[in-house]
Amino acid sequence: MDTDAFSAYAFVFYGLEDAMTRADLSLILKSYPVLQELPPNLLQDLQREVVAVKAPAGRELFSEGSPCTHFPLLVEGVIRALKVGPDGHEMLLYRLHPGESCVITVTALLGGSSYPAMATAETDLVFFGVPRKVFLDLILQVEPFRKFVFQFLSSRMTHLMALIDDVAFRRLDQRLAARLLLLGDSITVTHQKLADELGTTRECVSRTLESLQDLGFLRLGRKKIEILDRSALTRLHRAEVG
């Protein structure tokens, strides 16, 4: 996310001559308490160099292959990190919430490489972009921040390995059953959104849902799914793949 990319949705830029407001700094430290342990010189760098960004729901924040120059400190909203296939189908990798570390950005910044995936704003959001140089200084000089970043890197990698396992070795009906069980008994969701989160097509999700309805596991309505037999869905989710 270079300055040109930021300009599409930034509402404030903090340059060398502009000071971050105390309210902004308070918001960052509340969401990322680990930054309260910064030495004065690095805190000054953060206040001087950070870029404040506001984006509406649905806005693309960065695309796969685009330059990565800032680490986002998300203070409001939710970001979706995803991979997009050549046919346009999406696979959700993870959601980033306030106070969390974006591992896609971390890997790109540490390696000096471009983004390996894309991200969009799931909701209206506000974040503060930390330039790569300042981010690397924080990693090298502040142990609590380094530990924070690498703990998130580890947990996200574990999640992504489980995602790969699901996609590669589990049937769609099992993955769909697991997702529905997490969403509750009365679910308001489109077939397209389920498809995006499972990394498949809307048509495949619709056919699978209709099959589960025929089996009496659930009832379909307009943008609504009512689970009728949680036990059956649980057995399906846990079944061994033959």
Phi, psi and omega in degrees: 000091178276179184300323179297318179295319180298326189298341181291334183220012178280144176248343176215139171240134176254112178255195184294335184259001183244134181263138172295140180288158178296327179295320178297313181297318178299321180295318179296313183292330177291318180284327182234073183301338178300335181285348176294343182267009180290142172292157185307320183294321179285328175295321177296319177300317180299313181295325184280325191258343187296148177245124180269133184229137174236132182224142178279160177304136178094348183286135173285128182268319173203157180246160179298131180092352179279156182297143178246116184232352183225147174260124184276129169259096186279124182245347181204131177100188183225135177250137175258125174259129186209160172254144180237127180281171179301332180272003178091356178288140184254150171232121179289125177270312176189167173251139178255125179249164179308138179088359182256165180256133180274108187288333175299316178292318180302311182296322180291318180292318180294323181270354183063034184245177178278172180295132178273000180204187179239168178216147177227160176277114177285328176229172169303140184213163176225130173216165180241122183272123178263121181303152185305317182300315180293319178301315180294323176298319179296317180298316186283328190252344185239102184300315180301321178291318178300316180296318178301312183295315184283334173294319177292322178299317180295313182293322179292322178296320176299316178297317182292325176295321177294323178296316178299317179300316180297311184294321186278327192237359180240145180290158180299320182296326178291316179294321179293319178300316180298319180294317181296321180297328179286333187275346178113188184270330178237108192245128174255107184198150176272156177297327180294319180295319176299319179297317180299319183286335181262356178071038180222194182259158178299322181297319179294318178296316181298316179297319181292319177297319178297323177295319179292328175293318178299329179279354179084014182282331185205170177233134182261141173223188180288112182055027182218141178230125178249119179282127181257332184220088181295325181298318180294319178295323178296317178297320178296314180300321185270355185295145176286140179282122181269000000 
